[in-house]
Amino acid sequence: MSQSARRKRSSPKAAPRKRPDQRSDPKLKYRIRRNIPDPAYSLPELIRPAVPTSPRTKRAKDDQVNFAIAGIPPVGRIEPQPFLKWVGGKSQLLAQFDEFLPEKVERYFEPFIGGGAVFFHLKHRFPQMRAFLRDNNDELINTYIAVRDHPKSLMRRLDEHLAEFRADRERYYYLVRSWHHLPKAEVVERAARMIFLNKTCFNGLWRVNARGEFNVPIGSQTNPGLYDRENILAASWTLEGVHLATQDFRDTLNEPRRGDFVYIDPPYHPISLTANFTSYTKEDFGMGEQQELAALFADVSRRGVRLMLSNSDTEFIRKSYRGFKIYTVKARRAINCDGSKRGAINEVVVLAGRN
């Protein structure tokens, strides 16, 4: 065969292979796979998945993006406010406290967490701060755990409580109040009960009897706000990675080491015989406990721990902490049956170590 004939002869072309994504439609050239959110999911579930599967750093970045898309301020940039009313809460004093707080905190301990205003303030300022929050009130610690781990379930349960409260106010309040000693495994149910009672009882007072049973009467609120959604989400984000435990203050104060910062906000020593309120738990916090706390304060300070303590401005307290730096701040009195006696009152701040 000649060279020219060989060039003219062509080999049969192979049939084009069918792409696996074309299936039976020859017009379909390719398929684009997009991660489009399922419309069945609600906005809160897109913002904070029920079960985070990524490390904290990735989740923090994702939260910022999702909040920006939704037009909601990113939770990491919001300083949470206390989600419970608490006698002696420190929100009103934060501006005065700023001059006493350290310029840097790596590890933080608080043996009487209460409303948590100082913790939220510091954690917002020092995002990498490791925090160990304690209290002897197991219901209180459980509520912090629920806010940290189950914010959506908690808010749904609070919505149910509010609907029932609006339908039959007094009957429902005392029904919920009678649910003493719920099973420990019922984290969300216990937390929702505490927040509901705290926001609907007289003056937001948390008081228990010798059996540890909440016994405050109903307040005057007819349509209370049980929670602020944005604040609960911000608090939940801020509490992630924080160690929470029910613990006696004596044990908590054994944990800090040199350079750590501890803020101590115990039940206050009464300024008068009629102002003796220390019943946050079934164990009272009397003069003996105040003296023991003062002795521990001195012992911990000798270990090189930085300490800050709040208490009432009384001769007994000033004498208990003599030798340390004592400053005075002004606070508003919130709990008093006589409205005319709710005004500014002196409190002391005691400092030890180099803050």
BALOBA-1460 file (C-alpha; in Angstrom, 3 decimals):
// residues 355
<rec num="1" residu="m" x="0.000" y="0.000" z="0.000"/>
<rec num="2" residu="s" x="1.330" y="3.405" z="-0.948"/>
<rec num="3" residu="q" x="2.195" y="6.069" z="1.614"/>
<rec num="4" residu="s" x="-0.605" y="8.331" z="0.338"/>
<rec num="5" residu="a" x="-3.247" y="5.588" z="0.660"/>
<rec num="6" residu="r" x="-2.038" y="4.846" z="4.148"/>
<rec num="7" residu="r" x="-2.503" y="8.515" z="5.105"/>
<rec num="8" residu="k" x="-6.028" y="8.639" z="3.617"/>
<rec num="9" residu="r" x="-7.188" y="5.591" z="5.578"/>
<rec num="10" residu="s" x="-8.560" y="6.653" z="8.955"/>
<rec num="11" residu="s" x="-9.112" y="4.547" z="12.015"/>
<rec num="12" residu="p" x="-12.673" y="4.428" z="13.399"/>
<rec num="13" residu="k" x="-13.322" y="6.960" z="16.153"/>
<rec num="14" residu="a" x="-14.148" y="5.601" z="19.593"/>
<rec num="15" residu="a" x="-17.684" y="6.336" z="20.803"/>
<rec num="16" residu="p" x="-17.730" y="9.164" z="23.346"/>
<rec num="17" residu="r" x="-17.827" y="7.926" z="26.914"/>
<rec num="18" residu="k" x="-20.936" y="8.805" z="28.858"/>
<rec num="19" residu="r" x="-20.170" y="10.855" z="31.971"/>
<rec num="20" residu="p" x="-21.566" y="9.262" z="35.152"/>
<rec num="21" residu="d" x="-23.334" y="12.482" z="36.094"/>
<rec num="22" residu="q" x="-25.120" y="12.733" z="32.681"/>
<rec num="23" residu="r" x="-27.261" y="9.705" z="33.317"/>
<rec num="24" residu="s" x="-30.075" y="9.522" z="30.710"/>
<rec num="25" residu="d" x="-30.125" y="13.241" z="29.888"/>
<rec num="26" residu="p" x="-27.657" y="13.963" z="27.056"/>
<rec num="27" residu="k" x="-28.166" y="17.712" z="27.437"/>
<rec num="28" residu="l" x="-26.773" y="17.664" z="30.953"/>
<rec num="29" residu="k" x="-23.091" y="18.510" z="30.575"/>
<rec num="30" residu="y" x="-22.160" y="18.624" z="34.232"/>
<rec num="31" residu="r" x="-23.587" y="18.950" z="37.680"/>
<rec num="32" residu="i" x="-22.599" y="21.609" z="40.212"/>
<rec num="33" residu="r" x="-22.729" y="20.462" z="43.793"/>
<rec num="34" residu="r" x="-23.437" y="23.378" z="46.121"/>
<rec num="35" residu="n" x="-23.690" y="23.355" z="49.908"/>
<rec num="36" residu="i" x="-27.048" y="25.071" z="49.994"/>
<rec num="37" residu="p" x="-28.610" y="25.198" z="53.464"/>
<rec num="38" residu="d" x="-31.673" y="23.058" z="53.856"/>
<rec num="39" residu="p" x="-34.681" y="25.456" z="54.102"/>
<rec num="40" residu="a" x="-36.107" y="23.193" z="56.803"/>
<rec num="41" residu="y" x="-33.446" y="24.500" z="59.193"/>
<rec num="42" residu="s" x="-34.242" y="27.596" z="61.186"/>
<rec num="43" residu="l" x="-31.957" y="30.641" z="61.341"/>
<rec num="44" residu="p" x="-30.775" y="29.888" z="64.905"/>
<rec num="45" residu="e" x="-29.809" y="26.364" z="63.840"/>
<rec num="46" residu="l" x="-27.761" y="27.756" z="60.985"/>
<rec num="47" residu="i" x="-26.099" y="30.249" z="63.311"/>
<rec num="48" residu="r" x="-25.281" y="27.689" z="66.021"/>
<rec num="49" residu="p" x="-25.609" y="23.990" z="65.115"/>
<rec num="50" residu="a" x="-27.093" y="21.814" z="67.809"/>
<rec num="51" residu="v" x="-23.975" y="19.642" z="67.988"/>
<rec num="52" residu="p" x="-20.750" y="21.470" z="67.090"/>
<rec num="53" residu="t" x="-18.401" y="19.130" z="65.239"/>
<rec num="54" residu="s" x="-15.466" y="21.467" z="64.700"/>
<rec num="55" residu="p" x="-12.809" y="22.915" z="67.015"/>
<rec num="56" residu="r" x="-13.552" y="26.108" z="68.904"/>
<rec num="57" residu="t" x="-11.397" y="28.247" z="66.575"/>
<rec num="58" residu="k" x="-13.237" y="27.111" z="63.444"/>
<rec num="59" residu="r" x="-16.606" y="27.421" z="65.114"/>
<rec num="60" residu="a" x="-15.801" y="30.940" z="66.262"/>
<rec num="61" residu="k" x="-14.962" y="31.906" z="62.665"/>
<rec num="62" residu="d" x="-18.126" y="30.277" z="61.320"/>
<rec num="63" residu="d" x="-20.246" y="32.057" z="63.934"/>
<rec num="64" residu="q" x="-18.847" y="35.423" z="62.886"/>
<rec num="65" residu="v" x="-19.711" y="34.759" z="59.221"/>
<rec num="66" residu="n" x="-23.189" y="33.439" z="59.930"/>
<rec num="67" residu="f" x="-24.078" y="36.300" z="62.234"/>
<rec num="68" residu="a" x="-22.825" y="38.811" z="59.668"/>
<rec num="69" residu="i" x="-25.001" y="37.224" z="56.939"/>
<rec num="70" residu="a" x="-28.027" y="37.260" z="59.240"/>
<rec num="71" residu="g" x="-27.478" y="40.890" z="60.189"/>
<rec num="72" residu="i" x="-26.975" y="40.001" z="63.859"/>
<rec num="73" residu="p" x="-23.964" y="41.317" z="65.803"/>
<rec num="74" residu="p" x="-21.363" y="38.523" z="66.054"/>
<rec num="75" residu="v" x="-21.627" y="36.869" z="69.462"/>
<rec num="76" residu="g" x="-17.878" y="37.026" z="69.998"/>
<rec num="77" residu="r" x="-18.020" y="40.806" z="69.877"/>
<rec num="78" residu="i" x="-20.864" y="41.167" z="72.360"/>
<rec num="79" residu="e" x="-20.167" y="41.432" z="76.075"/>
<rec num="80" residu="p" x="-22.909" y="39.246" z="77.600"/>
<rec num="81" residu="q" x="-24.954" y="40.562" z="80.456"/>
<rec num="82" residu="p" x="-26.064" y="38.362" z="83.399"/>
<rec num="83" residu="f" x="-29.076" y="36.270" z="82.385"/>
<rec num="84" residu="l" x="-30.249" y="36.007" z="86.025"/>
<rec num="85" residu="k" x="-31.163" y="38.669" z="88.531"/>
<rec num="86" residu="w" x="-28.905" y="38.245" z="91.537"/>
<rec num="87" residu="v" x="-28.762" y="40.021" z="94.874"/>
<rec num="88" residu="g" x="-25.535" y="41.999" z="94.940"/>
<rec num="89" residu="g" x="-24.974" y="41.627" z="91.193"/>
<rec num="90" residu="k" x="-21.953" y="43.581" z="89.997"/>
<rec num="91" residu="s" x="-23.110" y="44.939" z="86.621"/>
<rec num="92" residu="q" x="-23.619" y="48.399" z="88.091"/>
<rec num="93" residu="l" x="-20.081" y="48.405" z="89.552"/>
<rec num="94" residu="l" x="-18.045" y="47.347" z="86.527"/>
<rec num="95" residu="a" x="-17.078" y="50.915" z="85.619"/>
<rec num="96" residu="q" x="-15.760" y="51.434" z="89.148"/>
<rec num="97" residu="f" x="-14.078" y="48.007" z="89.125"/>
<rec num="98" residu="d" x="-12.045" y="48.707" z="85.989"/>
<rec num="99" residu="e" x="-9.315" y="50.488" z="87.939"/>
<rec num="100" residu="f" x="-8.872" y="47.434" z="90.190"/>
<rec num="101" residu="l" x="-8.903" y="44.714" z="87.517"/>
<rec num="102" residu="p" x="-5.616" y="43.332" z="86.133"/>
<rec num="103" residu="e" x="-4.216" y="44.409" z="82.785"/>
<rec num="104" residu="k" x="-3.779" y="40.764" z="81.828"/>
<rec num="105" residu="v" x="-5.428" y="37.530" z="83.010"/>
<rec num="106" residu="e" x="-4.530" y="34.037" z="81.832"/>
<rec num="107" residu="r" x="-6.306" y="31.943" z="84.487"/>
<rec num="108" residu="y" x="-9.347" y="33.167" z="86.390"/>
<rec num="109" residu="f" x="-11.209" y="31.713" z="89.377"/>
<rec num="110" residu="e" x="-14.478" y="32.765" z="90.932"/>
<rec num="111" residu="p" x="-15.766" y="30.784" z="93.960"/>
<rec num="112" residu="f" x="-19.128" y="32.648" z="94.174"/>
<rec num="113" residu="i" x="-20.201" y="33.110" z="90.548"/>
<rec num="114" residu="g" x="-23.652" y="34.608" z="91.209"/>
<rec num="115" residu="g" x="-24.811" y="36.615" z="88.188"/>
<rec num="116" residu="g" x="-21.397" y="36.383" z="86.535"/>
<rec num="117" residu="a" x="-21.031" y="40.075" z="85.586"/>
<rec num="118" residu="v" x="-17.311" y="40.268" z="86.425"/>
<rec num="119" residu="f" x="-16.543" y="37.033" z="84.563"/>
<rec num="120" residu="f" x="-18.385" y="38.150" z="81.395"/>
<rec num="121" residu="h" x="-16.613" y="41.515" z="81.577"/>
<rec num="122" residu="l" x="-13.157" y="39.945" z="81.888"/>
<rec num="123" residu="k" x="-13.743" y="37.215" z="79.316"/>
<rec num="124" residu="h" x="-14.817" y="39.826" z="76.782"/>
<rec num="125" residu="r" x="-11.612" y="41.745" z="77.480"/>
<rec num="126" residu="f" x="-9.382" y="38.647" z="77.534"/>
<rec num="127" residu="p" x="-10.920" y="36.076" z="75.109"/>
<rec num="128" residu="q" x="-8.094" y="33.556" z="75.674"/>
<rec num="129" residu="m" x="-8.554" y="33.613" z="79.446"/>
<rec num="130" residu="r" x="-9.107" y="30.187" z="81.012"/>
<rec num="131" residu="a" x="-11.903" y="30.405" z="83.575"/>
<rec num="132" residu="f" x="-12.933" y="28.176" z="86.485"/>
<rec num="133" residu="l" x="-16.354" y="29.196" z="87.813"/>
<rec num="134" residu="r" x="-17.680" y="27.713" z="91.050"/>
<rec num="135" residu="d" x="-20.578" y="28.107" z="93.441"/>
<rec num="136" residu="n" x="-22.114" y="26.091" z="96.249"/>
<rec num="137" residu="n" x="-25.559" y="26.538" z="94.645"/>
<rec num="138" residu="d" x="-26.009" y="23.475" z="92.447"/>
<rec num="139" residu="e" x="-29.094" y="24.904" z="90.692"/>
<rec num="140" residu="l" x="-27.098" y="27.982" z="89.707"/>
<rec num="141" residu="i" x="-24.182" y="25.988" z="88.273"/>
<rec num="142" residu="n" x="-26.635" y="23.750" z="86.419"/>
<rec num="143" residu="t" x="-28.189" y="26.851" z="84.821"/>
<rec num="144" residu="y" x="-24.797" y="28.029" z="83.576"/>
<rec num="145" residu="i" x="-24.185" y="24.563" z="82.116"/>
<rec num="146" residu="a" x="-27.559" y="24.649" z="80.327"/>
<rec num="147" residu="v" x="-26.836" y="28.082" z="78.856"/>
<rec num="148" residu="r" x="-23.413" y="26.884" z="77.708"/>
<rec num="149" residu="d" x="-24.437" y="23.516" z="76.272"/>
<rec num="150" residu="h" x="-28.169" y="23.691" z="75.425"/>
<rec num="151" residu="p" x="-29.146" y="27.328" z="74.689"/>
<rec num="152" residu="k" x="-31.787" y="26.555" z="72.035"/>
<rec num="153" residu="s" x="-33.548" y="23.879" z="74.087"/>
<rec num="154" residu="l" x="-33.459" y="26.159" z="77.117"/>
<rec num="155" residu="m" x="-35.052" y="29.058" z="75.250"/>
<rec num="156" residu="r" x="-37.786" y="26.811" z="73.815"/>
<rec num="157" residu="r" x="-38.626" y="25.589" z="77.321"/>
<rec num="158" residu="l" x="-38.719" y="29.163" z="78.630"/>
<rec num="159" residu="d" x="-41.150" y="30.064" z="75.838"/>
<rec num="160" residu="e" x="-43.412" y="27.270" z="77.047"/>
<rec num="161" residu="h" x="-43.173" y="28.525" z="80.636"/>
<rec num="162" residu="l" x="-44.106" y="32.054" z="79.567"/>
<rec num="163" residu="a" x="-47.147" y="30.879" z="77.603"/>
<rec num="164" residu="e" x="-48.430" y="28.917" z="80.612"/>
<rec num="165" residu="f" x="-47.710" y="31.857" z="82.935"/>
<rec num="166" residu="r" x="-49.700" y="34.249" z="80.759"/>
<rec num="167" residu="a" x="-52.650" y="31.839" z="80.703"/>
<rec num="168" residu="d" x="-52.887" y="31.307" z="84.474"/>
<rec num="169" residu="r" x="-50.326" y="33.458" z="86.220"/>
<rec num="170" residu="e" x="-50.482" y="32.657" z="89.949"/>
<rec num="171" residu="r" x="-51.512" y="29.026" z="89.668"/>
<rec num="172" residu="y" x="-48.686" y="28.263" z="87.243"/>
<rec num="173" residu="y" x="-46.030" y="30.102" z="89.274"/>
<rec num="174" residu="y" x="-46.737" y="28.102" z="92.434"/>
<rec num="175" residu="l" x="-46.979" y="24.888" z="90.423"/>
<rec num="176" residu="v" x="-43.462" y="25.394" z="89.038"/>
<rec num="177" residu="r" x="-42.214" y="26.502" z="92.447"/>
<rec num="178" residu="s" x="-43.402" y="23.176" z="93.903"/>
<rec num="179" residu="w" x="-41.153" y="21.177" z="91.559"/>
<rec num="180" residu="h" x="-38.429" y="20.772" z="94.148"/>
<rec num="181" residu="h" x="-35.466" y="18.444" z="93.651"/>
<rec num="182" residu="l" x="-35.894" y="17.637" z="89.958"/>
<rec num="183" residu="p" x="-33.612" y="14.814" z="88.725"/>
<rec num="184" residu="k" x="-30.037" y="15.990" z="88.175"/>
<rec num="185" residu="a" x="-30.096" y="14.622" z="84.634"/>
<rec num="186" residu="e" x="-32.840" y="17.102" z="83.708"/>
<rec num="187" residu="v" x="-30.343" y="19.892" z="83.022"/>
<rec num="188" residu="v" x="-32.556" y="22.025" z="80.761"/>
<rec num="189" residu="e" x="-35.721" y="21.531" z="82.827"/>
<rec num="190" residu="r" x="-33.964" y="22.570" z="86.045"/>
<rec num="191" residu="a" x="-32.342" y="25.571" z="84.396"/>
<rec num="192" residu="a" x="-35.598" y="26.739" z="82.809"/>
<rec num="193" residu="r" x="-37.322" y="26.460" z="86.192"/>
<rec num="194" residu="m" x="-34.632" y="28.547" z="87.865"/>
<rec num="195" residu="i" x="-34.719" y="31.301" z="85.245"/>
<rec num="196" residu="f" x="-38.536" y="31.327" z="85.193"/>
<rec num="197" residu="l" x="-38.818" y="31.615" z="88.979"/>
<rec num="198" residu="n" x="-35.997" y="34.159" z="89.141"/>
<rec num="199" residu="k" x="-37.761" y="36.427" z="86.609"/>
<rec num="200" residu="t" x="-41.281" y="36.090" z="88.028"/>
<rec num="201" residu="c" x="-40.717" y="35.983" z="91.795"/>
<rec num="202" residu="f" x="-40.692" y="38.933" z="94.203"/>
<rec num="203" residu="n" x="-37.731" y="41.244" z="93.445"/>
<rec num="204" residu="g" x="-35.835" y="38.527" z="91.563"/>
<rec num="205" residu="l" x="-34.727" y="37.096" z="94.895"/>
<rec num="206" residu="w" x="-33.314" y="33.564" z="95.051"/>
<rec num="207" residu="r" x="-33.874" y="32.219" z="98.550"/>
<rec num="208" residu="v" x="-34.196" y="28.671" z="99.832"/>
<rec num="209" residu="n" x="-35.197" y="27.120" z="103.143"/>
<rec num="210" residu="a" x="-33.268" y="24.617" z="105.272"/>
<rec num="211" residu="r" x="-34.343" y="21.803" z="102.928"/>
<rec num="212" residu="g" x="-32.939" y="23.660" z="99.936"/>
<rec num="213" residu="e" x="-36.416" y="24.453" z="98.577"/>
<rec num="214" residu="f" x="-37.088" y="27.757" z="96.825"/>
<rec num="215" residu="n" x="-39.702" y="29.677" z="98.823"/>
<rec num="216" residu="v" x="-40.010" y="33.231" z="97.423"/>
<rec num="217" residu="p" x="-43.586" y="34.399" z="96.677"/>
<rec num="218" residu="i" x="-44.767" y="35.534" z="93.263"/>
<rec num="219" residu="g" x="-43.850" y="39.025" z="92.081"/>
<rec num="220" residu="s" x="-45.973" y="41.668" z="90.392"/>
<rec num="221" residu="q" x="-44.876" y="41.004" z="86.797"/>
<rec num="222" residu="t" x="-47.693" y="40.129" z="84.408"/>
<rec num="223" residu="n" x="-45.644" y="39.799" z="81.211"/>
<rec num="224" residu="p" x="-42.004" y="39.287" z="82.221"/>
<rec num="225" residu="g" x="-39.131" y="38.953" z="79.795"/>
<rec num="226" residu="l" x="-37.572" y="35.611" z="80.668"/>
<rec num="227" residu="y" x="-34.569" y="35.954" z="78.397"/>
<rec num="228" residu="d" x="-32.940" y="37.947" z="75.625"/>
<rec num="229" residu="r" x="-32.137" y="35.665" z="72.699"/>
<rec num="230" residu="e" x="-29.052" y="37.542" z="71.529"/>
<rec num="231" residu="n" x="-27.699" y="37.671" z="75.078"/>
<rec num="232" residu="i" x="-28.256" y="33.941" z="75.708"/>
<rec num="233" residu="l" x="-26.391" y="33.085" z="72.497"/>
<rec num="234" residu="a" x="-23.558" y="35.452" z="73.411"/>
<rec num="235" residu="a" x="-23.370" y="34.007" z="76.943"/>
<rec num="236" residu="s" x="-23.365" y="30.474" z="75.554"/>
<rec num="237" residu="w" x="-20.501" y="31.297" z="73.190"/>
<rec num="238" residu="t" x="-18.551" y="33.029" z="75.980"/>
<rec num="239" residu="l" x="-19.007" y="30.088" z="78.365"/>
<rec num="240" residu="e" x="-17.685" y="27.535" z="75.887"/>
<rec num="241" residu="g" x="-14.572" y="25.899" z="77.293"/>
<rec num="242" residu="v" x="-15.194" y="27.332" z="80.772"/>
<rec num="243" residu="h" x="-14.947" y="24.857" z="83.666"/>
<rec num="244" residu="l" x="-18.100" y="24.895" z="85.796"/>
<rec num="245" residu="a" x="-18.558" y="22.965" z="89.038"/>
<rec num="246" residu="t" x="-20.532" y="22.984" z="92.263"/>
<rec num="247" residu="q" x="-17.881" y="23.442" z="94.914"/>
<rec num="248" residu="d" x="-17.323" y="24.885" z="98.377"/>
<rec num="249" residu="f" x="-15.291" y="28.111" z="98.418"/>
<rec num="250" residu="r" x="-12.642" y="26.475" z="100.643"/>
<rec num="251" residu="d" x="-11.858" y="23.901" z="97.953"/>
<rec num="252" residu="t" x="-11.977" y="26.455" z="95.135"/>
<rec num="253" residu="l" x="-9.426" y="28.703" z="96.859"/>
<rec num="254" residu="n" x="-6.984" y="25.796" z="97.052"/>
<rec num="255" residu="e" x="-6.771" y="25.605" z="93.246"/>
<rec num="256" residu="p" x="-5.214" y="28.926" z="92.087"/>
<rec num="257" residu="r" x="-1.471" y="29.195" z="91.667"/>
<rec num="258" residu="r" x="1.001" y="32.061" z="91.428"/>
<rec num="259" residu="g" x="-0.073" y="34.689" z="88.895"/>
<rec num="260" residu="d" x="-3.713" y="33.561" z="88.681"/>
<rec num="261" residu="f" x="-6.490" y="36.073" z="89.330"/>
<rec num="262" residu="v" x="-9.368" y="35.376" z="91.720"/>
<rec num="263" residu="y" x="-12.466" y="37.501" z="92.245"/>
<rec num="264" residu="i" x="-14.360" y="36.721" z="95.468"/>
<rec num="265" residu="d" x="-17.927" y="37.950" z="95.922"/>
<rec num="266" residu="p" x="-19.351" y="36.105" z="98.958"/>
<rec num="267" residu="p" x="-22.720" y="36.656" z="100.608"/>
<rec num="268" residu="y" x="-22.215" y="40.004" z="102.318"/>
<rec num="269" residu="h" x="-21.785" y="40.537" z="106.018"/>
<rec num="270" residu="p" x="-25.011" y="42.288" z="107.153"/>
<rec num="271" residu="i" x="-24.765" y="46.017" z="107.782"/>
<rec num="272" residu="s" x="-27.596" y="45.765" z="110.307"/>
<rec num="273" residu="l" x="-29.580" y="43.164" z="112.231"/>
<rec num="274" residu="t" x="-32.470" y="43.504" z="109.760"/>
<rec num="275" residu="a" x="-30.293" y="43.109" z="106.659"/>
<rec num="276" residu="n" x="-29.105" y="39.574" z="107.308"/>
<rec num="277" residu="f" x="-29.679" y="37.733" z="104.027"/>
<rec num="278" residu="t" x="-27.377" y="34.825" z="103.182"/>
<rec num="279" residu="s" x="-29.831" y="32.088" z="102.155"/>
<rec num="280" residu="y" x="-28.745" y="31.459" z="98.554"/>
<rec num="281" residu="t" x="-28.281" y="27.824" z="99.560"/>
<rec num="282" residu="k" x="-29.496" y="25.777" z="102.524"/>
<rec num="283" residu="e" x="-26.169" y="26.469" z="104.267"/>
<rec num="284" residu="d" x="-25.989" y="29.938" z="105.835"/>
<rec num="285" residu="f" x="-22.938" y="32.125" z="105.387"/>
<rec num="286" residu="g" x="-22.471" y="33.692" z="108.798"/>
<rec num="287" residu="m" x="-19.725" y="35.409" z="110.762"/>
<rec num="288" residu="g" x="-17.758" y="32.185" z="111.171"/>
<rec num="289" residu="e" x="-17.631" y="31.670" z="107.390"/>
<rec num="290" residu="q" x="-16.624" y="35.315" z="106.901"/>
<rec num="291" residu="q" x="-13.699" y="34.866" z="109.291"/>
<rec num="292" residu="e" x="-12.659" y="31.631" z="107.604"/>
<rec num="293" residu="l" x="-12.793" y="33.333" z="104.200"/>
<rec num="294" residu="a" x="-10.598" y="36.187" z="105.470"/>
<rec num="295" residu="a" x="-8.024" y="33.683" z="106.751"/>
<rec num="296" residu="l" x="-8.037" y="31.858" z="103.403"/>
<rec num="297" residu="f" x="-7.677" y="35.191" z="101.589"/>
<rec num="298" residu="a" x="-4.470" y="35.876" z="103.503"/>
<rec num="299" residu="d" x="-3.168" y="32.344" z="102.929"/>
<rec num="300" residu="v" x="-3.849" y="32.386" z="99.176"/>
<rec num="301" residu="s" x="-2.234" y="35.819" z="98.796"/>
<rec num="302" residu="r" x="0.991" y="34.387" z="100.285"/>
<rec num="303" residu="r" x="1.095" y="31.922" z="97.374"/>
<rec num="304" residu="g" x="1.431" y="34.803" z="94.916"/>
<rec num="305" residu="v" x="-2.183" y="34.710" z="93.709"/>
<rec num="306" residu="r" x="-3.788" y="38.034" z="92.735"/>
<rec num="307" residu="l" x="-7.014" y="38.555" z="94.687"/>
<rec num="308" residu="m" x="-9.949" y="40.941" z="94.610"/>
<rec num="309" residu="l" x="-12.813" y="40.692" z="97.115"/>
<rec num="310" residu="s" x="-16.101" y="42.571" z="97.512"/>
<rec num="311" residu="n" x="-18.077" y="42.897" z="100.745"/>
<rec num="312" residu="s" x="-20.151" y="45.304" z="102.790"/>
<rec num="313" residu="d" x="-18.458" y="48.327" z="104.327"/>
<rec num="314" residu="t" x="-18.576" y="47.399" z="108.004"/>
<rec num="315" residu="e" x="-16.095" y="47.606" z="110.851"/>
<rec num="316" residu="f" x="-16.016" y="43.812" z="111.052"/>
<rec num="317" residu="i" x="-15.025" y="43.424" z="107.385"/>
<rec num="318" residu="r" x="-12.427" y="46.203" z="107.498"/>
<rec num="319" residu="k" x="-10.881" y="44.638" z="110.592"/>
<rec num="320" residu="s" x="-10.920" y="41.163" z="108.992"/>
<rec num="321" residu="y" x="-8.880" y="42.406" z="106.014"/>
<rec num="322" residu="r" x="-6.576" y="44.855" z="107.745"/>
<rec num="323" residu="g" x="-3.129" y="44.754" z="106.197"/>
<rec num="324" residu="f" x="-4.545" y="44.645" z="102.652"/>
<rec num="325" residu="k" x="-5.477" y="47.492" z="100.342"/>
<rec num="326" residu="i" x="-9.115" y="48.454" z="100.949"/>
<rec num="327" residu="y" x="-11.053" y="50.754" z="98.611"/>
<rec num="328" residu="t" x="-14.624" y="52.058" z="98.709"/>
<rec num="329" residu="v" x="-17.185" y="51.919" z="95.885"/>
<rec num="330" residu="k" x="-20.778" y="53.095" z="95.693"/>
<rec num="331" residu="a" x="-23.532" y="50.580" z="94.959"/>
<rec num="332" residu="r" x="-27.302" y="50.857" z="94.706"/>
<rec num="333" residu="r" x="-29.297" y="48.937" z="97.285"/>
<rec num="334" residu="a" x="-31.767" y="46.783" z="95.367"/>
<rec num="335" residu="i" x="-33.457" y="44.582" z="97.988"/>
<rec num="336" residu="n" x="-35.495" y="46.392" z="100.597"/>
<rec num="337" residu="c" x="-39.199" y="46.228" z="101.371"/>
<rec num="338" residu="d" x="-39.130" y="49.985" z="101.885"/>
<rec num="339" residu="g" x="-38.550" y="51.636" z="98.497"/>
<rec num="340" residu="s" x="-37.312" y="54.837" z="100.153"/>
<rec num="341" residu="k" x="-34.318" y="52.897" z="101.545"/>
<rec num="342" residu="r" x="-33.139" y="51.729" z="98.140"/>
<rec num="343" residu="g" x="-30.248" y="54.046" z="97.436"/>
<rec num="344" residu="a" x="-26.476" y="54.322" z="97.188"/>
<rec num="345" residu="i" x="-24.498" y="52.471" z="99.803"/>
<rec num="346" residu="n" x="-20.779" y="51.958" z="100.426"/>
<rec num="347" residu="e" x="-19.112" y="48.635" z="99.648"/>
<rec num="348" residu="v" x="-15.472" y="47.701" z="100.007"/>
<rec num="349" residu="v" x="-13.048" y="46.204" z="97.507"/>
<rec num="350" residu="v" x="-10.051" y="44.388" z="99.002"/>
<rec num="351" residu="l" x="-6.962" y="43.780" z="96.856"/>
<rec num="352" residu="a" x="-3.968" y="41.492" z="97.322"/>
<rec num="353" residu="g" x="-1.054" y="40.847" z="94.987"/>
<rec num="354" residu="r" x="-0.011" y="42.904" z="91.999"/>
<rec num="355" residu="n" x="-3.059" y="43.386" z="89.798"/>
